[in-house]
Every structure is written in C-alpha cells, then in structure tokens.
Amino acid sequence: MSAERLGKITERLHSETKRGKVTSASILVARRGKVVLHQGFGKLNTSPDAPDTQPDTIYLLASISKPVSVCGLILLVEDGKVLLSDPVDQYLPEFQGNHKKNVKVRHLLSHTSGLPDMLPENIALRRAHAPLNSFVDAALRTPLLFKPGTRFAYQSMGTLLAGEITERITGIPLRDTLRKRVFEPLRMNNSVLGLGSLEIKETAIVQEDSVSEDSRSWGANSPYWRSMGHPWGGLHSTTSDLAILLQTFLNGGVYGHFRLFSPLTTVAMTRDQNQAIGAPWGQGWALKNSPVWNYFGDLGSDKLFGHVGICGTVAWADPIRQLICVLLTTRTISHRDGSLLNNISNMAQASITEQ
C-alpha cells in the first residue's frame, strides 16, 4: 500500500470536516489482515464543546444493518432449522395474500420478494412511536408489488421479515441472537442492534438539513428511532467492528479461533443470487455491480461485496485484493449522490501498489 496515497485520504477527510461539510468521519482501511489506516476526523456533533471523533467512534449504520442482521438467519440455516428454499409462510403463517405463498426465504435476502422498501403507513407508525412488532404486523399484511423472483426492488421489509423468522425460531429478540452468536464471539464489543446501554450523545449525530418537530420525535437522531432495533437500519457499530466481520468473510468464516460460518456459507452470501434477472445481489450483501446502493467506487474487482447506509456509511471487502474499507460519516448519501463514499472507495483501491 502507498503511504502517500493513503495520506491523501486523510487529507480529504480532514478537509471535509474542517470546512464543515462533514461533522464526523471515521475510516479504517486494511490489506491482507493488516490495518493500514485508522483515523477519526471532526466532532461527534455541531456543539462547540462536542468531543473529538475517534477512529472507533460509534455511528448509526443505517442500511449496513441489513447484511449484519441477516447473519442471524443464516446461522439458523447452518443449524438446519431453516431452508432458504422454504416458503416464508411456513414460518410466518400470517403472510397470506396475492402471490405470497410463492415468496421464499431467499427472496427476502436478495430484494426479490415483491415487498416494498417502506410500508405505506411508515410515517404514521413512526409518528405514533409504534413498536417494532407493529411494523412486522403491517409488513405481513402489505400487498406485494410484483410476483416474487421476477424483479428486483430494494426493500427493507424483506430484512424485517427475515429478522422476524429468526426471532420466532430462536424464541429471543434478534438483537440477543446477534449479540450472543456474532458480536460477543467475534469481540465486536461496540456493536448493538438498537441502543442497548449506549447513550445517543456518545455516538456521532447524523447531519440534518433542518431540524423539525418530526425529526426530533422520530428522525435518525431521536431516542425512539435509535433504540427500536429495526434490522433494516438500527445497528450501531464502529469501523473496527465492521472490519472484523468483513475480515471473517474474507477468511472463509473464521476470525482468530472462532468460526462464525462455514467457507461455503460465506461464498453463498457474497455470490450473485439474482443471475436469472440480471440484478446482482448476494444473501444480504450488495455486490460490486448491484443495481442500487452501489457506493463502492469504480476500481474494485467484480468479487467485491459490502453495503452502504443512507446516513453516510459504507463498508466493503474485495476478496481479490484482500482489501477492506470502512468509512462511517454523518453526511447523508443524498448529498451529491454519495460522491464522498465513492471517491474515498476509489482512493483506497488506488493505494494498492502491487496485487
């Protein structure tokens, strides 16, 4: 890796935070299991006395939560308790209606189920501070947008129902499954679905163009939204913890002395499951050429996998280059179409001096 080119990443993120474009940013880059860049920039929030951002400041990950949450269900597949080819209504019998009997568990993980991204009543539920099970009930009832398996449409509700299947089989909340079977054994000590014992003031605060009564009540920085533990976007974590999970996948499911998944499972989760419809996606993970949420830059190999979050977060691993990049920021990807995430991803790839 080129120290000079890695230094340009540092300069760019320092500039972005110094000029106020980004309040907080933390980055980790690793190659062949060795961390080559790990730094924090800016402040946790816009208050004059806000703490400095650290390399492992805790961020709301938004949709990076999806592939992490899916790990809970995949563990049950390895345990022989779920088949991805099973119909969803085998586990969620309330899931009835137009073509729903044809929705397979695997469709929930590859965004081909026909479920919507957000429920029609999403805002009403959030304004009412509805609990997560109200979202589940509504997702079970909501009509499909198309026949399952025939189209791709990015949808958070598929991840929600995947989490619900996990909860019904295990009999415990998804957040506890992730903590006991993923976070604790991998020593991802700063990762939690929901807030757990965290306080919002200890985390990086998502930037908002304007603060309204709604945003204070149910927006990205509200106690309600941060604590809910929604599997499609409610995970809190750090650059180091995400890098551990990505390295586990690069290692064929092993990190240190702990095996999370079998090698075949990690291959399946990061392999295109949508070849028949030409919309590349893995089981939970987005891929280099996925049709949406692709903020991995231009220079990665075709084997690259990862995910992005609307709050301004991206995490990816390139198995060909054995390269990991985790960039967590507080500037939403709606700003200039997420160009910062793409630019930094390219700069990380360009720091490689030899294959």
Contacts in CASP RR format, 6 or more apart in sequence:
PFRMAT RR
TARGET T0000
AUTHOR 0000-0000-0000
METHOD contacts of the structure
MODEL  1
MSAERLGKITERLHSETKRGKVTSASILVARRGKVVLHQGFGKLNTSPDA
PDTQPDTIYLLASISKPVSVCGLILLVEDGKVLLSDPVDQYLPEFQGNHK
KNVKVRHLLSHTSGLPDMLPENIALRRAHAPLNSFVDAALRTPLLFKPGT
RFAYQSMGTLLAGEITERITGIPLRDTLRKRVFEPLRMNNSVLGLGSLEI
KETAIVQEDSVSEDSRSWGANSPYWRSMGHPWGGLHSTTSDLAILLQTFL
NGGVYGHFRLFSPLTTVAMTRDQNQAIGAPWGQGWALKNSPVWNYFGDLG
SDKLFGHVGICGTVAWADPIRQLICVLLTTRTISHRDGSLLNNISNMAQA
SITEQ
1 29 0 8 1.000
1 31 0 8 1.000
1 36 0 8 1.000
1 351 0 8 1.000
1 352 0 8 1.000
1 353 0 8 1.000
2 351 0 8 1.000
2 352 0 8 1.000
2 353 0 8 1.000
5 347 0 8 1.000
5 350 0 8 1.000
5 351 0 8 1.000
6 29 0 8 1.000
6 36 0 8 1.000
6 37 0 8 1.000
6 351 0 8 1.000
7 37 0 8 1.000
8 347 0 8 1.000
9 27 0 8 1.000
9 29 0 8 1.000
9 37 0 8 1.000
9 344 0 8 1.000
9 347 0 8 1.000
9 348 0 8 1.000
9 351 0 8 1.000
10 37 0 8 1.000
10 39 0 8 1.000
12 343 0 8 1.000
12 344 0 8 1.000
12 347 0 8 1.000
13 22 0 8 1.000
13 25 0 8 1.000
13 27 0 8 1.000
13 39 0 8 1.000
13 40 0 8 1.000
13 41 0 8 1.000
13 344 0 8 1.000
14 41 0 8 1.000
16 22 0 8 1.000
16 25 0 8 1.000
16 41 0 8 1.000
16 331 0 8 1.000
16 340 0 8 1.000
17 23 0 8 1.000
17 24 0 8 1.000
17 25 0 8 1.000
17 41 0 8 1.000
17 42 0 8 1.000
17 43 0 8 1.000
17 53 0 8 1.000
18 42 0 8 1.000
21 331 0 8 1.000
21 335 0 8 1.000
22 41 0 8 1.000
22 42 0 8 1.000
22 207 0 8 1.000
22 329 0 8 1.000
22 330 0 8 1.000
22 331 0 8 1.000
22 340 0 8 1.000
23 42 0 8 1.000
23 43 0 8 1.000
23 44 0 8 1.000
23 45 0 8 1.000
23 46 0 8 1.000
23 204 0 8 1.000
23 205 0 8 1.000
23 207 0 8 1.000
23 330 0 8 1.000
23 331 0 8 1.000
24 40 0 8 1.000
24 41 0 8 1.000
24 42 0 8 1.000
24 43 0 8 1.000
24 44 0 8 1.000
24 45 0 8 1.000
24 53 0 8 1.000
24 57 0 8 1.000
24 59 0 8 1.000
24 204 0 8 1.000
24 205 0 8 1.000
24 329 0 8 1.000
24 330 0 8 1.000
25 40 0 8 1.000
25 41 0 8 1.000
25 42 0 8 1.000
25 53 0 8 1.000
25 327 0 8 1.000
25 328 0 8 1.000
25 329 0 8 1.000
25 330 0 8 1.000
26 39 0 8 1.000
26 40 0 8 1.000
26 41 0 8 1.000
26 53 0 8 1.000
26 54 0 8 1.000
26 55 0 8 1.000
26 56 0 8 1.000
26 57 0 8 1.000
26 59 0 8 1.000
26 204 0 8 1.000
26 238 0 8 1.000
26 239 0 8 1.000
26 327 0 8 1.000
26 328 0 8 1.000
26 329 0 8 1.000
27 37 0 8 1.000
27 38 0 8 1.000
27 39 0 8 1.000
27 40 0 8 1.000
27 41 0 8 1.000
27 55 0 8 1.000
27 239 0 8 1.000
27 325 0 8 1.000
27 326 0 8 1.000
27 327 0 8 1.000
27 328 0 8 1.000
27 344 0 8 1.000
28 35 0 8 1.000
28 37 0 8 1.000
28 38 0 8 1.000
28 55 0 8 1.000
28 239 0 8 1.000
28 240 0 8 1.000
28 242 0 8 1.000
28 243 0 8 1.000
28 324 0 8 1.000
28 325 0 8 1.000
28 326 0 8 1.000
29 35 0 8 1.000
29 36 0 8 1.000
29 37 0 8 1.000
29 38 0 8 1.000
29 323 0 8 1.000
29 324 0 8 1.000
29 325 0 8 1.000
29 326 0 8 1.000
29 348 0 8 1.000
29 351 0 8 1.000
30 36 0 8 1.000
30 243 0 8 1.000
30 247 0 8 1.000
30 323 0 8 1.000
30 324 0 8 1.000
31 321 0 8 1.000
31 322 0 8 1.000
31 323 0 8 1.000
31 324 0 8 1.000
31 352 0 8 1.000
32 322 0 8 1.000
33 247 0 8 1.000
33 250 0 8 1.000
33 322 0 8 1.000
33 324 0 8 1.000
35 243 0 8 1.000
36 351 0 8 1.000
38 55 0 8 1.000
38 239 0 8 1.000
38 240 0 8 1.000
39 55 0 8 1.000
40 52 0 8 1.000
40 53 0 8 1.000
40 54 0 8 1.000
40 55 0 8 1.000
40 57 0 8 1.000
41 53 0 8 1.000
42 52 0 8 1.000
42 53 0 8 1.000
43 50 0 8 1.000
43 51 0 8 1.000
43 52 0 8 1.000
43 53 0 8 1.000
44 50 0 8 1.000
44 51 0 8 1.000
44 52 0 8 1.000
44 53 0 8 1.000
44 57 0 8 1.000
44 201 0 8 1.000
44 202 0 8 1.000
44 203 0 8 1.000
44 204 0 8 1.000
44 205 0 8 1.000
45 201 0 8 1.000
45 204 0 8 1.000
45 205 0 8 1.000
46 205 0 8 1.000
53 204 0 8 1.000
55 239 0 8 1.000
55 240 0 8 1.000
56 190 0 8 1.000
56 238 0 8 1.000
56 239 0 8 1.000
56 240 0 8 1.000
56 241 0 8 1.000
57 203 0 8 1.000
57 204 0 8 1.000
57 238 0 8 1.000
57 328 0 8 1.000
58 190 0 8 1.000
58 198 0 8 1.000
58 202 0 8 1.000
58 203 0 8 1.000
58 204 0 8 1.000
58 236 0 8 1.000
58 237 0 8 1.000
58 238 0 8 1.000
59 203 0 8 1.000
59 204 0 8 1.000
59 236 0 8 1.000
59 237 0 8 1.000
59 238 0 8 1.000
59 311 0 8 1.000
59 313 0 8 1.000
59 328 0 8 1.000
59 329 0 8 1.000
59 330 0 8 1.000
60 203 0 8 1.000
60 204 0 8 1.000
60 206 0 8 1.000
60 220 0 8 1.000
60 226 0 8 1.000
60 233 0 8 1.000
60 234 0 8 1.000
60 235 0 8 1.000
60 236 0 8 1.000
60 311 0 8 1.000
61 68 0 8 1.000
61 233 0 8 1.000
61 234 0 8 1.000
61 235 0 8 1.000
61 236 0 8 1.000
61 237 0 8 1.000
61 242 0 8 1.000
61 309 0 8 1.000
61 311 0 8 1.000
61 313 0 8 1.000
61 328 0 8 1.000
62 220 0 8 1.000
62 233 0 8 1.000
62 234 0 8 1.000
62 309 0 8 1.000
62 310 0 8 1.000
62 311 0 8 1.000
62 312 0 8 1.000
62 313 0 8 1.000
63 156 0 8 1.000
63 232 0 8 1.000
63 233 0 8 1.000
63 293 0 8 1.000
63 307 0 8 1.000
63 308 0 8 1.000
63 309 0 8 1.000
63 310 0 8 1.000
64 233 0 8 1.000
64 235 0 8 1.000
64 237 0 8 1.000
64 242 0 8 1.000
64 306 0 8 1.000
64 307 0 8 1.000
64 308 0 8 1.000
64 309 0 8 1.000
64 313 0 8 1.000
64 314 0 8 1.000
64 315 0 8 1.000
65 159 0 8 1.000
65 193 0 8 1.000
65 230 0 8 1.000
65 231 0 8 1.000
65 232 0 8 1.000
65 233 0 8 1.000
65 234 0 8 1.000
65 235 0 8 1.000
66 156 0 8 1.000
66 159 0 8 1.000
66 231 0 8 1.000
66 232 0 8 1.000
66 233 0 8 1.000
66 284 0 8 1.000
66 307 0 8 1.000
67 269 0 8 1.000
67 284 0 8 1.000
67 285 0 8 1.000
67 286 0 8 1.000
67 306 0 8 1.000
67 307 0 8 1.000
68 178 0 8 1.000
68 182 0 8 1.000
68 191 0 8 1.000
68 235 0 8 1.000
68 237 0 8 1.000
68 245 0 8 1.000
69 159 0 8 1.000
69 162 0 8 1.000
69 163 0 8 1.000
69 174 0 8 1.000
69 178 0 8 1.000
69 193 0 8 1.000
69 231 0 8 1.000
69 232 0 8 1.000
69 235 0 8 1.000
70 109 0 8 1.000
70 159 0 8 1.000
70 162 0 8 1.000
70 269 0 8 1.000
70 283 0 8 1.000
70 284 0 8 1.000
71 178 0 8 1.000
71 182 0 8 1.000
71 245 0 8 1.000
71 260 0 8 1.000
71 261 0 8 1.000
72 163 0 8 1.000
72 166 0 8 1.000
72 174 0 8 1.000
72 177 0 8 1.000
72 178 0 8 1.000
72 181 0 8 1.000
72 182 0 8 1.000
73 82 0 8 1.000
73 105 0 8 1.000
73 109 0 8 1.000
73 162 0 8 1.000
73 163 0 8 1.000
73 165 0 8 1.000
73 166 0 8 1.000
74 261 0 8 1.000
74 265 0 8 1.000
74 269 0 8 1.000
74 283 0 8 1.000
75 177 0 8 1.000
75 181 0 8 1.000
75 182 0 8 1.000
75 260 0 8 1.000
75 261 0 8 1.000
76 82 0 8 1.000
76 165 0 8 1.000
76 166 0 8 1.000
76 169 0 8 1.000
76 170 0 8 1.000
77 83 0 8 1.000
77 84 0 8 1.000
77 265 0 8 1.000
78 261 0 8 1.000
78 262 0 8 1.000
78 265 0 8 1.000
81 169 0 8 1.000
82 91 0 8 1.000
82 105 0 8 1.000
82 165 0 8 1.000
82 169 0 8 1.000
83 105 0 8 1.000
84 104 0 8 1.000
84 105 0 8 1.000
84 106 0 8 1.000
84 109 0 8 1.000
84 283 0 8 1.000
85 104 0 8 1.000
85 105 0 8 1.000
85 106 0 8 1.000
86 104 0 8 1.000
86 105 0 8 1.000
87 101 0 8 1.000
87 102 0 8 1.000
87 103 0 8 1.000
87 104 0 8 1.000
87 105 0 8 1.000
88 95 0 8 1.000
88 100 0 8 1.000
88 103 0 8 1.000
88 104 0 8 1.000
88 105 0 8 1.000
88 107 0 8 1.000
88 108 0 8 1.000
88 113 0 8 1.000
88 161 0 8 1.000
88 165 0 8 1.000
89 95 0 8 1.000
89 96 0 8 1.000
89 100 0 8 1.000
89 101 0 8 1.000
89 103 0 8 1.000
91 105 0 8 1.000
91 165 0 8 1.000
91 168 0 8 1.000
91 169 0 8 1.000
92 140 0 8 1.000
92 161 0 8 1.000
92 164 0 8 1.000
92 165 0 8 1.000
92 168 0 8 1.000
94 137 0 8 1.000
94 140 0 8 1.000
94 141 0 8 1.000
95 103 0 8 1.000
95 140 0 8 1.000
95 161 0 8 1.000
97 143 0 8 1.000
98 143 0 8 1.000
98 144 0 8 1.000
99 144 0 8 1.000
99 147 0 8 1.000
99 148 0 8 1.000
100 144 0 8 1.000
102 147 0 8 1.000
102 148 0 8 1.000
103 113 0 8 1.000
103 114 0 8 1.000
103 115 0 8 1.000
103 144 0 8 1.000
103 148 0 8 1.000
104 148 0 8 1.000
105 162 0 8 1.000
105 165 0 8 1.000
106 273 0 8 1.000
106 283 0 8 1.000
107 113 0 8 1.000
107 114 0 8 1.000
107 148 0 8 1.000
107 149 0 8 1.000
108 115 0 8 1.000
108 158 0 8 1.000
108 159 0 8 1.000
108 161 0 8 1.000
108 162 0 8 1.000
108 165 0 8 1.000
109 158 0 8 1.000
109 159 0 8 1.000
109 162 0 8 1.000
109 273 0 8 1.000
109 282 0 8 1.000
109 283 0 8 1.000
109 284 0 8 1.000
110 152 0 8 1.000
110 273 0 8 1.000
110 274 0 8 1.000
110 281 0 8 1.000
110 282 0 8 1.000
110 283 0 8 1.000
110 284 0 8 1.000
111 152 0 8 1.000
111 153 0 8 1.000
111 154 0 8 1.000
111 155 0 8 1.000
111 158 0 8 1.000
111 274 0 8 1.000
111 279 0 8 1.000
111 281 0 8 1.000
112 148 0 8 1.000
112 149 0 8 1.000
112 150 0 8 1.000
112 151 0 8 1.000
112 152 0 8 1.000
112 153 0 8 1.000
112 274 0 8 1.000
112 277 0 8 1.000
112 279 0 8 1.000
113 144 0 8 1.000
113 148 0 8 1.000
113 149 0 8 1.000
113 155 0 8 1.000
113 158 0 8 1.000
114 144 0 8 1.000
114 145 0 8 1.000
114 146 0 8 1.000
114 147 0 8 1.000
114 148 0 8 1.000
114 149 0 8 1.000
114 151 0 8 1.000
114 153 0 8 1.000
114 155 0 8 1.000
115 139 0 8 1.000
115 142 0 8 1.000
115 144 0 8 1.000
115 145 0 8 1.000
115 155 0 8 1.000
115 157 0 8 1.000
115 158 0 8 1.000
115 161 0 8 1.000
116 142 0 8 1.000
116 145 0 8 1.000
116 153 0 8 1.000
116 155 0 8 1.000
116 157 0 8 1.000
117 153 0 8 1.000
117 154 0 8 1.000
117 155 0 8 1.000
117 156 0 8 1.000
117 157 0 8 1.000
118 156 0 8 1.000
118 157 0 8 1.000
119 125 0 8 1.000
119 135 0 8 1.000
119 138 0 8 1.000
119 139 0 8 1.000
119 142 0 8 1.000
119 157 0 8 1.000
120 142 0 8 1.000
121 138 0 8 1.000
125 134 0 8 1.000
125 135 0 8 1.000
125 138 0 8 1.000
126 218 0 8 1.000
126 219 0 8 1.000
126 224 0 8 1.000
126 225 0 8 1.000
127 214 0 8 1.000
127 217 0 8 1.000
127 218 0 8 1.000
129 217 0 8 1.000
129 218 0 8 1.000
129 224 0 8 1.000
131 228 0 8 1.000
132 228 0 8 1.000
132 229 0 8 1.000
132 230 0 8 1.000
135 160 0 8 1.000
135 230 0 8 1.000
136 160 0 8 1.000
136 161 0 8 1.000
136 164 0 8 1.000
139 157 0 8 1.000
139 158 0 8 1.000
139 160 0 8 1.000
139 161 0 8 1.000
140 161 0 8 1.000
142 157 0 8 1.000
145 153 0 8 1.000
146 153 0 8 1.000
149 276 0 8 1.000
149 277 0 8 1.000
150 277 0 8 1.000
151 277 0 8 1.000
151 279 0 8 1.000
152 274 0 8 1.000
152 277 0 8 1.000
152 278 0 8 1.000
152 279 0 8 1.000
152 281 0 8 1.000
152 291 0 8 1.000
154 292 0 8 1.000
154 293 0 8 1.000
156 232 0 8 1.000
156 233 0 8 1.000
157 232 0 8 1.000
158 232 0 8 1.000
159 231 0 8 1.000
159 232 0 8 1.000
159 284 0 8 1.000
160 230 0 8 1.000
160 231 0 8 1.000
160 232 0 8 1.000
162 231 0 8 1.000
163 174 0 8 1.000
163 231 0 8 1.000
166 174 0 8 1.000
166 177 0 8 1.000
167 173 0 8 1.000
167 174 0 8 1.000
167 177 0 8 1.000
170 177 0 8 1.000
174 193 0 8 1.000
174 231 0 8 1.000
175 192 0 8 1.000
175 193 0 8 1.000
175 194 0 8 1.000
175 196 0 8 1.000
175 229 0 8 1.000
178 191 0 8 1.000
178 193 0 8 1.000
179 192 0 8 1.000
179 193 0 8 1.000
182 188 0 8 1.000
182 245 0 8 1.000
182 260 0 8 1.000
183 189 0 8 1.000
183 191 0 8 1.000
183 192 0 8 1.000
183 241 0 8 1.000
185 258 0 8 1.000
185 260 0 8 1.000
186 244 0 8 1.000
186 245 0 8 1.000
186 248 0 8 1.000
186 255 0 8 1.000
186 258 0 8 1.000
186 260 0 8 1.000
187 244 0 8 1.000
188 237 0 8 1.000
188 241 0 8 1.000
188 244 0 8 1.000
188 245 0 8 1.000
189 241 0 8 1.000
190 236 0 8 1.000
190 237 0 8 1.000
190 238 0 8 1.000
190 240 0 8 1.000
190 241 0 8 1.000
191 235 0 8 1.000
191 236 0 8 1.000
191 237 0 8 1.000
191 238 0 8 1.000
191 241 0 8 1.000
192 198 0 8 1.000
192 235 0 8 1.000
192 236 0 8 1.000
192 237 0 8 1.000
193 229 0 8 1.000
193 231 0 8 1.000
193 234 0 8 1.000
193 235 0 8 1.000
193 236 0 8 1.000
194 226 0 8 1.000
194 227 0 8 1.000
194 228 0 8 1.000
194 229 0 8 1.000
194 234 0 8 1.000
194 235 0 8 1.000
194 236 0 8 1.000
195 223 0 8 1.000
195 226 0 8 1.000
195 227 0 8 1.000
195 236 0 8 1.000
196 227 0 8 1.000
198 236 0 8 1.000
200 221 0 8 1.000
200 223 0 8 1.000
200 226 0 8 1.000
203 226 0 8 1.000
203 236 0 8 1.000
204 328 0 8 1.000
204 330 0 8 1.000
205 221 0 8 1.000
205 330 0 8 1.000
206 220 0 8 1.000
206 221 0 8 1.000
206 311 0 8 1.000
206 330 0 8 1.000
206 332 0 8 1.000
207 330 0 8 1.000
207 331 0 8 1.000
207 332 0 8 1.000
208 215 0 8 1.000
208 220 0 8 1.000
208 221 0 8 1.000
215 221 0 8 1.000
215 222 0 8 1.000
216 222 0 8 1.000
217 224 0 8 1.000
218 224 0 8 1.000
218 225 0 8 1.000
219 225 0 8 1.000
220 226 0 8 1.000
220 311 0 8 1.000
225 234 0 8 1.000
226 234 0 8 1.000
226 236 0 8 1.000
228 234 0 8 1.000
229 235 0 8 1.000
233 309 0 8 1.000
238 328 0 8 1.000
239 326 0 8 1.000
239 327 0 8 1.000
239 328 0 8 1.000
242 315 0 8 1.000
242 326 0 8 1.000
242 328 0 8 1.000
243 315 0 8 1.000
243 324 0 8 1.000
243 326 0 8 1.000
244 255 0 8 1.000
246 306 0 8 1.000
246 315 0 8 1.000
246 316 0 8 1.000
246 317 0 8 1.000
246 324 0 8 1.000
246 326 0 8 1.000
247 255 0 8 1.000
247 317 0 8 1.000
247 324 0 8 1.000
248 254 0 8 1.000
248 255 0 8 1.000
248 260 0 8 1.000
248 261 0 8 1.000
248 266 0 8 1.000
249 261 0 8 1.000
249 266 0 8 1.000
249 269 0 8 1.000
249 270 0 8 1.000
249 305 0 8 1.000
249 317 0 8 1.000
250 317 0 8 1.000
250 319 0 8 1.000
250 322 0 8 1.000
250 324 0 8 1.000
252 261 0 8 1.000
252 262 0 8 1.000
252 263 0 8 1.000
252 266 0 8 1.000
252 267 0 8 1.000
253 259 0 8 1.000
253 260 0 8 1.000
253 261 0 8 1.000
253 262 0 8 1.000
253 263 0 8 1.000
253 265 0 8 1.000
253 266 0 8 1.000
254 260 0 8 1.000
261 269 0 8 1.000
268 283 0 8 1.000
269 282 0 8 1.000
269 283 0 8 1.000
269 284 0 8 1.000
269 285 0 8 1.000
270 282 0 8 1.000
270 285 0 8 1.000
270 287 0 8 1.000
270 303 0 8 1.000
270 305 0 8 1.000
270 319 0 8 1.000
271 282 0 8 1.000
272 280 0 8 1.000
272 281 0 8 1.000
272 282 0 8 1.000
272 287 0 8 1.000
273 281 0 8 1.000
273 282 0 8 1.000
273 283 0 8 1.000
274 280 0 8 1.000
274 281 0 8 1.000
274 282 0 8 1.000
279 290 0 8 1.000
279 291 0 8 1.000
280 287 0 8 1.000
280 288 0 8 1.000
280 289 0 8 1.000
280 290 0 8 1.000
280 291 0 8 1.000
281 287 0 8 1.000
281 290 0 8 1.000
282 305 0 8 1.000
284 307 0 8 1.000
285 305 0 8 1.000
285 306 0 8 1.000
285 307 0 8 1.000
286 293 0 8 1.000
286 294 0 8 1.000
286 305 0 8 1.000
286 306 0 8 1.000
286 307 0 8 1.000
286 308 0 8 1.000
287 304 0 8 1.000
287 305 0 8 1.000
287 306 0 8 1.000
288 294 0 8 1.000
288 296 0 8 1.000
288 300 0 8 1.000
288 301 0 8 1.000
288 302 0 8 1.000
288 303 0 8 1.000
288 304 0 8 1.000
288 305 0 8 1.000
289 302 0 8 1.000
293 307 0 8 1.000
293 308 0 8 1.000
293 309 0 8 1.000
294 308 0 8 1.000
295 308 0 8 1.000
295 314 0 8 1.000
295 333 0 8 1.000
295 338 0 8 1.000
295 341 0 8 1.000
295 342 0 8 1.000
295 345 0 8 1.000
296 304 0 8 1.000
296 306 0 8 1.000
296 308 0 8 1.000
296 314 0 8 1.000
296 316 0 8 1.000
296 342 0 8 1.000
296 345 0 8 1.000
297 341 0 8 1.000
297 342 0 8 1.000
297 343 0 8 1.000
297 345 0 8 1.000
297 346 0 8 1.000
297 349 0 8 1.000
298 342 0 8 1.000
298 346 0 8 1.000
299 345 0 8 1.000
299 346 0 8 1.000
299 349 0 8 1.000
299 350 0 8 1.000
300 318 0 8 1.000
300 320 0 8 1.000
300 321 0 8 1.000
300 345 0 8 1.000
300 349 0 8 1.000
301 318 0 8 1.000
301 319 0 8 1.000
301 320 0 8 1.000
301 321 0 8 1.000
302 320 0 8 1.000
303 318 0 8 1.000
303 319 0 8 1.000
303 320 0 8 1.000
304 316 0 8 1.000
304 317 0 8 1.000
304 318 0 8 1.000
304 319 0 8 1.000
304 320 0 8 1.000
305 316 0 8 1.000
305 317 0 8 1.000
305 319 0 8 1.000
306 314 0 8 1.000
306 315 0 8 1.000
306 316 0 8 1.000
306 317 0 8 1.000
307 314 0 8 1.000
307 315 0 8 1.000
307 316 0 8 1.000
308 314 0 8 1.000
308 333 0 8 1.000
308 341 0 8 1.000
309 333 0 8 1.000
310 332 0 8 1.000
310 333 0 8 1.000
310 334 0 8 1.000
311 329 0 8 1.000
311 330 0 8 1.000
311 332 0 8 1.000
311 333 0 8 1.000
312 328 0 8 1.000
312 329 0 8 1.000
312 330 0 8 1.000
312 331 0 8 1.000
312 332 0 8 1.000
312 333 0 8 1.000
312 338 0 8 1.000
312 341 0 8 1.000
313 327 0 8 1.000
313 328 0 8 1.000
313 329 0 8 1.000
314 325 0 8 1.000
314 326 0 8 1.000
314 327 0 8 1.000
314 341 0 8 1.000
314 345 0 8 1.000
315 325 0 8 1.000
315 326 0 8 1.000
315 327 0 8 1.000
316 324 0 8 1.000
316 325 0 8 1.000
316 326 0 8 1.000
316 345 0 8 1.000
317 323 0 8 1.000
317 324 0 8 1.000
318 324 0 8 1.000
318 349 0 8 1.000
321 349 0 8 1.000
321 352 0 8 1.000
321 355 0 8 1.000
323 348 0 8 1.000
323 349 0 8 1.000
323 352 0 8 1.000
325 344 0 8 1.000
325 345 0 8 1.000
325 348 0 8 1.000
327 341 0 8 1.000
327 344 0 8 1.000
327 345 0 8 1.000
329 340 0 8 1.000
329 341 0 8 1.000
331 340 0 8 1.000
333 341 0 8 1.000
END
